[in-house]
Amino acid sequence: MAAPESGDGNNGAARMVTLISSDNTRFEVEAAAASLSQTLQLTILDGGGGGGDGIPLPNVDSATLSKVLEYCIKHAPAAANGGAPNATAVDRAELERFDNEFVNIDQSVLYSLIMAAHNLEIEGLQSLVAKKVADMIKGKSPMEIRRTLGFPDPTPEEQAEMNAHMLEYGWAYE
Amino acid sequence: MAGEPDRLSALPDSLLHTIMSYMKARQVVQTCVLSTRWKHLWRSVPCLDLDLGEFRDDEDSDSHNSRYKDWEHFEDFAINLMIRHNIALLESFRLHAYRVDGHAPHYARERSSTWVCRAIKYCAPDPGIQREGSRSNSWRMKRLYLCNILLDNRFARHVSSACHSLEDLELKKCRFELNTITSHSLKNLVLTNCEFNDLSDITSSTLKSLVIDNRLWTSDLLVINAPAIAYLRLSIDSRDFNCISINEMPSLVKASIHLRGYRGSVTESELGHNQFKLLCSVSNATCLELSNLETMVHSEDSTTFKEFRNLRNLLLDKCDLSDDFQTLVLFLLNSPNLEKLTLRCCKFSNDSKKKKGTPKPKKTSSSQCRSLDVQCVNLKLTEIIYKDDDVRQLVELLLRISGNLPKNHLKLRKVD
């Protein structure tokens, strides 16, 4: 697990890198886990993030980063297997269970996560969150969606615009 | 909560598009009324999933009537969508003109084919407009999934003139009225329960993965010319084995052949012969899964069978090995680099014990003689998963030749 405020990586079996969140918390993780991020992978391949340096991530706060790393650490072994052609059904089921629970979180955390996944180019995490948000929208009427996703209540003008729109898009509502 | 903008709408377009790509087309369009921010987002979403199943009028209890009504709504929607969406930005398109309850009118295939053609013709980037000297047009369309659609020459012409980046093509329950699938970009092709009719060849120098899972087979002969195939999966009826001919696949890594029970009027010896030919065409595979094969060894086969030089992993699933293990021995004789052999729920003995010909005394049966020539020095594991069939004879055979399988471990597992 990510340990905040740890110093330089002591030379264990796996190479460690340090990531620094926007609020200056240091996270030490295995390079293999951090490399799930396409953005970080390049820096790490160039030898960055080791020693006392650390890679600053000015767009990701510590709460989000710790969640992102939780995902990366869990998925790193399967990713190392090259998309897991060798993974057993048990391994896959376990990852699926983890994923389902992982996105069972507050909406605001979901949006922070998907932004972080986008910035760090972690494709698997981005799709996972996108799918979760899509599931929250599916099968709901526009008003229900607005309510579920915490849209502000429409002003009378907005309401009028919505109604006009509904008429214009009758072909999608019939 | 009121007054504050919502966090979802604050995400960049590309992320909202990613979210929308997990929704069906109708729901995607409906997001346009959420707020001004969402008004035009749907028009540029790069993935569209258009599904007849989304149009169901539950209130109409008359199923015959509702079939046509649902279709009408679906069609109205599809036509409006294709006119208003910026199709030039599409990367992935899924059109499912079929419902699990069979609830599609008979003209569904022709109609949906027409819209797709029209969408490509009028909405895709103009092939005439060239970009910075590049000869091909720039349509990004990469993935196409079509279910219950007519594929005729007109369709093929439109696709081949516009879809230069098409990598994944999946066709289900489609009816072919054309002779050939040709592509210089396709990587994955999946054909499921299509009516092939006159389709006589699939030609692609780029194709990496081919899956054919077909119950109906209405073409005389389908020839596959795709030398770059690395993954092949065939699941077809026994009687249709002679309807497919596959040319050399030097890059083949994994092949999986599943034979369905129905053999029609094909005789046992014809079936064995066709099976044999098909197996020869996958002889470059490193991993082979064969399911429901029948016995096939005839005297002439043993000399003409190909060598499976690369084969490391062989799985025989529910195969008939009751020919005194001749088929199994034939594989072992021709797979010098085999590392793992799995026999799952195969048939080992003939229940009737009334095989044609004189049963030879056990000690000198031909397969037992030939088995002594087997040399699988790298075979590390033989796993036999059996139900209630007697495995004793097989174990005896393997033990007898254990000197030729120096690294082999034998694992037996009984399942219910």
Interface residues (C-beta under 8 A of the other chain):
Chain A: Q107 S108 Y111 I114 M115 H118 Q126 S127 A130 K131 V133 A134 D135 I137 K138 G139 P142 I145 R146 L149 G150 F151 P152 D153 P154 E158 E161 M162 H165 M166 Y169 W171 A172 Y173 E174
Chain B: M1 A2 G3 E4 P5 D6 R7 L8 S9 A10 L11 P12 S14 L15 T18 I19 M20 S21 Y22 M23 K24 R26 Q27 V29 Q30 T31 C32 V33 L34 S35 T36 K39 H73 D76 F77 N80 L81
